[in-house]
Amino acid sequence: MPEPDQPGSSTALSFALFDGGPFHRLQQRLGLVRAEQRRMWFRVLVAVLISWVPMAVLAAEQGLAIGPTRLESFLMDFAANARFLVTVPVFLLAEASCMTQLRSVVRQFLDAGLVKDASRASFEATVRDTVRRSHSGRAEAVLVGLAYLHTVVVLIYLLDYQDSTWRTPVMGGRHVISLAGMWYLVVAFPFFSFLLWRWLWRLGLWWRFLWQTSKLDLRLSPSHRDGAGGLVFLSESLQAFGGFVFGVMSMWAGALADLVVYEGYSLFAYQWQMVEILVMVLILIAGPLLLFVRPLYEAKERGIFRYGALASRQIQQVEDTWLPEGIVREDLESSMPDFRSITHLGHSVTAVHKMSVIPINKEDILQLLIIALLPFVPVLLTQIPLAEILSLLLKVLA
């Protein structure tokens, strides 16, 4: 097992998906990141000042903060306010915790001795390549391009929208882009979209890292106490992306709040859409762990035969020693260690047969689902009293 100061561990410690690239260096120049210290709440404040505050001020200037209609009122737009007051801050705050948790998961491959000496160089090369790609200036330039392409799509939708809104109010019989709408399209939305694509890019790199790692010749233990060949620690990565999931689901909750509060729709009319979104989130976050199903299945199959053969030989040896035909030994005390060893090996054989080929804890899945559903609680409160919601949660968690 490598010590923290050995090359393998130092390589794992360098697994910093967010501490690099032009965006990170820009934050360093602005003093938002100093000496590897992330001034998270200051970064959030700056993000809100860049995105939400100018829109609120400009909307108020044109009488669109609280306008003549709900659609013409910036402050009454749950979806927009959730995007810039919840999703953007959460995306920024979650970077540090995500990076720390993923680094711990990567290091565990080495600390637990799962990477064989012959595969160590390949594993370290995969770590370095993943970090290099996450810090790529070209990649972030592409993300900026995608953000503005995303904005163009939104603009086309807004211009095609028939009703007057705070972004595109009707003036003189035609739609125009308001001052707040201009800031939304040029600065605020591209900034949000860039953070969203940046998270998806990191998540894609995590998929790629685990895919390449799953192809290595790993030292998997079918009888491991974790019940998943020693890989159940991978389930910790689900919580690493909890902040991202909360931020994404907050957007959907904001959009649903507009429909439920202002349009009078029932939240339960969208229950199947919510189920589809939850399934997509689970696939996106937990999916890369399923890349280890094949190596775990192969390790289990080998373990069943090997442990079975070992158990058979041990039992035969003990029987030949202590249970010869026609002879009953009286020295039971001296035979106990051999029979105990049979029992212990039997436990290992049982563990191999019960081994799961999916390295995911049910508790981690449940926690991820709770995180995903939390943003919908305020919307749910408009439909169901709080006491009933708490009672339902207690039943689920019981």
N, C-alpha and C positions, 0 to 999 in steps of 0.2 A: 504494500500500500504506500503510495507516494506521500511524502511529507509536504507541507505547504510551500517549502522553499525549493522543491525539486522542479525540473523543467515542466513536467506534465501538469502539476498543480498551477504553476504560474501561467501556463497557457490557458487553463480553464478559468483562472481569475481574470484573464483579459477578455472574457466573453461579455463585452459591453456593447449591446446593440444600439443604445441611444447616445452614448458619449462619443460622438464623432460625426464627421460630415460638415458641410457648409452651414446648415442650420444651427448645429451645436457651436461652431466657431463664431457665428454671428451673435449668439447669446453670450459667449465669453467676452466678445468685444463690448457688448452692451452692459456687462457687469452682472448678467443674470446667472452666470455660472462662474465661480471663482475658486481656484485651487481645488478642483474636483468637488466643491461643495455646491449642491444644487439649491439655490434660493427659491424653493418651489412656490411659496405663497407670493413672493414678489413677482415671479414669472406669471402666475395666474393673474395678479393685479394688472400687470402690463398687457397681458392678452385681452383682458376685459376692456382696458382703456383703449386698446387698438381696434377692437371689433365692436363691442356692444355700445360703449359710451358715445362714440361719434354718431351712431345711428339714432340713439335716443335724443341727442341734442339736435341733430338735423331734422328729425321727425317733428320735434316740438317746434322748431323754427317755422315749419310749414303747416303746423296745426294737425299733424298726423300722429302725434304721440297718443292722444285720445281723439280720434277723428270723428266725423259724422256717423260712420258705421263701424261695425266690428272689424271688417276686413281692412278698413282704412285707419285702424288704430294699431300702431306698433306695439304698445305696451299690452295689448290684449291678444297678441299673437303668441299662443303658448309654444308652438313649434319653434318659432324663431328665437324666443327667449330661452327655451330649454337648450337649444343648440349652442348659444353663445354664453349662457350663464351656468350651464351644467356640463354639457358634453365637452366643450373646449377646455375648461378648467380640469375636468376629470382626466382627459387625455394627457394633459401636462403633468398632473400630480401622479398619475399611475406609472409614468416612465421609470422612476427610480425603483419602486417596489418590484416592477416586472423584471427589470434588469438584475436586481439582487437575487430574486427567486430563481430565474433561469440560470444564473451563474452557479448557484448552489446545486441545481439539478445536473448541470454539465460537469461540475467538479466531482459529483458523486460517482460518475462513471469510473473515475480514476481512484478515488478514495476507497470505493468498494471492491476494487480489483476486477472490475468487469471487462476492462480493456486488456487483452493479452499483449505481451511484449511485442509480438509480431505485428500487432495492429496499432500499436501506440503512435507510431509516426503518422499513420493515415488519420487517426483520430485528431491529433494535434493539428495536422494540415487542414482538416475539415473545420476545426474551431477557428483557425486563423483566416481561412477563406470566407467563412460566414461573417466574421467581424469586418473584414476588408470590404465585403459587399455592402454591409450595413452603413459603412462610413463613406461610400462612394459618392463623389460629387456628381457624376453623371446620373446616378440613380436618383438623386434628389432633384436634379434638373428635370428628369422625366416626371417625377412626382408633381413638380410645380406645373409642368405642361398639362398633366392629367387634371390638376386642380382647376386650371382655367378652362380646360375643355368641359369639365363638369359644370363650371359656371355658365358657359355658353349654352349648354343644354337647359339649365335652369332659366336663363334669360329667354330662350325660345318659348318655354312653357309659360313664363310670366306674360310675355307679349301676346300670347295666344289666349290668355285667360280673359274671360268676358267681363268679369266684375272689376270694379275699381278697388285697388288695394293700396296700402301704405307704400309699397315699392313702386307700383305702376298705377297711380291715380288717373282717373279720367278728367282731363282738363280741356275745355274747348271742344268737347265732343270726341276726343281721341285720347288714347293711352300715352302717357309720358312717364319717364323715369324720374322719380322724386330724388331729392338730395340724399335722403336716407337710403333709397334704393340704389343710387349710384355708389355710395360707400359700401353697401351690401355686396354689390356685384364686382367692384374693383378690389376691395380690401377684405371685408369680413368673411364672405362666403369662400373665396379662394384660400384664405388662411385656415378656416375650418376644414375645407376639403383636403388641403395639404396635410394637415395633422391626421385626418382619417386615412388617406392613402399611405402616409408614413407608417402608421400602425399596421395596415394590411401588408405593407412591404416587409416589415419585421416579422409579422406572423408567417408570411411566405418563406422567409429565411429560416424560421424555426422548423417549419415543415421540411424544408430541404436538409437542414442539419440532422434531424432525426431520421430522415430517409437514408442519408448516407451512413449514419451511425448504425442503423439497423442492418446494413449490408456487411458490416465488419464481423470478424470472427470473435464474438463476445463470450466471456466465461459466464454462462448462465447456469444457475443451480436449481434444478427441478424440485429439490426438497427444501428450498429456502423458506424460512418462517413467514415471509411476507405473502406467500401463496402465489407469487407471480414471477418465480425464477430470479428474484432479486431486483426486479425492475419496477416495483410498485411506487418507488420514489418519483417516477415520471409523472404520477398523478398530481404531484405538487405544482406542476406547470399550469394546471387548470386555474389555480388561484392567481398565478402570475398575470393572467390576462383578464382577471376579474374586473379591473378598472376599465379596460377597453369595452368589455361587455356591458358594464353599467352605463358608460357613456353612449354607446350605440342604442341601447334600449331606451335611454332617456329621450332620444330623438323621436322614437316611435311613440313613446308615452305622450310627448308634447303634441304630436300630430293627432293622436286619438283624443286628447283632452279638448282640442278645438272642435272635433266632431261631437263629442259627448256633451260638453258644456254649452256650446253655442248652437249646435244644429239639432240637439235633442236625441241623437242616436244612442242606442244602448251599447255599453261596452261589450256585452255578451254577444252582440251581433258580429263581433270581430274575433270571437274566441278561436276559430280555426285558423285565421290569419296569424294570431298570436302563437298558436301551436306550431305552425309552419316556421315562424321566425325563430322560436326556441330550438326547434330541430336543426335549423341552419346554423344557429350559434353553437350548438353542441358539436355538430360535424366540423365546424371551423376550428374550434378550440380543442376538442378531444380527439378529432380525427387523426392527427399525426401520431398519436400513441398507438393507433391500430396498425401502424407500420411494423410494429414488433410482434404482431400476432404470428406471423410465419416462423421467425426464429424461436419464439417461445413454444410454438406447437412442435417444432422439430426437436427442441431440447426436452420437451415432455415425453415425446415418443422414445427418444434415446434413453431417457431416465427410467421409463417403465420397464424396458428390457434389461437395462444394466442393474438397476436396483432389484428387479425381480430375480435375475441370475445370482446376484450377490446374496440375497436373502435365502435362496434355495441352497446355495453352497454352505452358508453358515448353519442353516438348520440341519443339513445332512451331517456336517462336522460335529455339531453338538449331539445329535442323536447317536452317531457312531461312538462318541466318547462316553456319554452318560446313559444311553438307553440300549445297550447291547441285548440281543435276543436271549431271553431266558435268565437274565441277570437283573436284579433290582439293587441299585446302589443305596447304601445307607448314608453316605456322606453328602447329604442334601445341601449343607451349608457351602461346601466348596463348589457345588454345581451352580449356585445362584448367579454368580457374575456372568456365566455363559448364557443363562436363560434371560437375564436382564438385557444383555446385548441383543438377543433376539427381539425382545420387546421394543428396544430403542430403534433397531433397524426397521421393525414393523411400522413404527410411527413414521419413519422416513418414507417407506414404501407407500403408506397411506397418503402422506403429503404430496408425493409425486402424482398419484392418481387424482388427487383433488386440485392439483395446480391449475390456476387460471391462465389462459393465454392472452388475456386482456389486462394490461397493467394499469387498471383504473379503479380507484376506490369509489364505492357507491356514495360515501359521505362527501367526497369532493364534487361529484356530479350534483348532489343535492344542494351543496353550497353554491355552486355555479348557477343553478336554476333559481335559487333564492335571490342571488345578486341580480340576475336578469329580470326578475319579476318585481323587485323593489321599486323601480321608477313608476310602475303602474299603480302602486298603492294609493297615491293621491287621487288618481282618476277613479279607482275602485271605490274610494270613500264617497264619491258622488252618487254611487249606485247602491252601496251596501253600508250599513252602520259599522263603525269601527269595532264594536263589541263582537259582531258576527264574524268579522275578518279575523280577529284575534282567536276566537274560538275555533275557526277553521284551521288556522295555522297550528294551533296546539294539537289538533287531531292529526294533522299531517306529520308533525314532528314527534308525536308520541310513539 
